[in-house]
């Protein structure tokens, strides 16, 4: 049986494969800063995309995307700002935040989730 970290890593790997099929170019995984972590950083079209991956075995505790609440969104925004600064990317670059929701074996991408 896998622990939570292993389950999370497997979900992120599945999300990467799915995103690549959708035309995303994966640039980085698990970018960490003092402000938090971003699961996947990708490029799609002209957009830099920060992706949060959420997995649930079933909907008993709600849908995975519901876990990306206002507090989590703020952490992701702050961490994205650190990434931009560290990489020298201007804040004017087109970007968005997507959520990959994996519920059992079903997967969907919520583009521009917040």
C-alpha positions in Angstrom: 0.0 0.0 0.0 1.3 3.5 -0.9 1.7 6.3 1.6 0.2 9.8 1.0 3.4 11.1 -0.6 3.7 8.2 -3.0 0.0 8.6 -3.9 0.6 12.3 -4.5 3.6 11.7 -6.7 1.7 9.1 -8.8 -1.1 11.6 -9.2 1.3 14.2 -10.4 2.9 11.8 -12.9 -0.5 11.0 -14.2 -1.4 14.7 -14.5 1.8 15.4 -16.4 1.1 12.7 -18.9 -2.5 14.0 -19.3 -1.4 17.6 -19.7 1.2 16.7 -22.3 -1.6 15.0 -24.3 -3.5 18.3 -24.1 -0.5 20.2 -25.5 1.2 21.4 -22.4 5.0 21.5 -22.2 6.1 20.5 -18.7 8.8 22.9 -17.6 9.2 22.0 -13.9 7.7 19.8 -11.2 7.5 20.4 -7.5 8.9 23.9 -7.4 9.4 24.7 -3.7 9.9 28.0 -1.9 9.4 29.2 1.6 5.9 30.3 0.5 4.8 26.8 -0.6 5.1 24.4 -3.5 3.7 24.3 -7.1 3.1 20.8 -8.4 3.7 21.5 -12.1 4.8 24.5 -14.1 4.1 24.3 -17.8 3.7 26.2 -21.0 0.7 26.0 -23.2 0.4 28.3 -26.1 1.7 31.7 -25.0 0.8 31.0 -21.3 3.0 30.1 -18.4 0.7 27.8 -16.4 1.0 27.0 -12.7 -0.8 23.7 -12.0 -2.1 22.3 -8.7 -2.9 18.6 -8.8 -5.6 17.2 -6.4 -6.5 13.6 -6.1 -9.3 11.7 -4.3 -10.1 8.1 -4.5 -13.8 8.9 -4.4 -16.1 11.9 -3.7 -16.9 10.9 -0.1 -14.8 13.9 1.2 -15.8 16.1 -1.7 -14.4 16.8 -5.1 -10.6 17.2 -5.3 -10.7 20.8 -6.7 -12.7 21.9 -3.7 -9.5 21.6 -1.7 -8.0 24.5 -3.6 -9.6 27.1 -1.3 -8.8 30.8 -0.9 -5.9 30.1 1.5 -4.3 27.6 -1.0 -4.8 29.9 -3.9 -2.9 32.7 -2.0 0.0 30.3 -1.3 0.1 29.4 -5.0 0.1 33.0 -6.1 2.9 33.9 -3.7 4.9 30.9 -4.8 4.4 31.7 -8.4 5.7 35.2 -7.7 8.8 33.7 -6.2 9.2 31.5 -9.3 8.9 34.5 -11.7 11.4 36.5 -9.7 13.9 33.6 -9.4 13.7 32.9 -13.2 13.7 36.6 -14.2 10.3 36.3 -15.9 8.4 39.6 -16.1 5.1 39.7 -14.2 3.5 41.0 -17.4 3.9 37.6 -19.1 0.6 35.9 -19.8 0.0 33.3 -17.1 -2.8 31.3 -15.5 -3.5 28.9 -12.7 -5.0 25.5 -13.6 -6.2 22.7 -11.4 -5.9 19.1 -12.4 -8.6 17.1 -10.6 -8.2 13.4 -10.4 -11.2 11.5 -8.9 -10.6 7.8 -9.0 -9.7 7.2 -12.6 -11.4 10.3 -14.0 -9.3 13.3 -14.7 -10.1 16.8 -15.8 -8.3 20.1 -16.2 -9.9 23.3 -14.8 -8.2 26.0 -16.8 -7.9 29.4 -15.3 -9.3 28.0 -12.1 -8.6 31.2 -10.1 
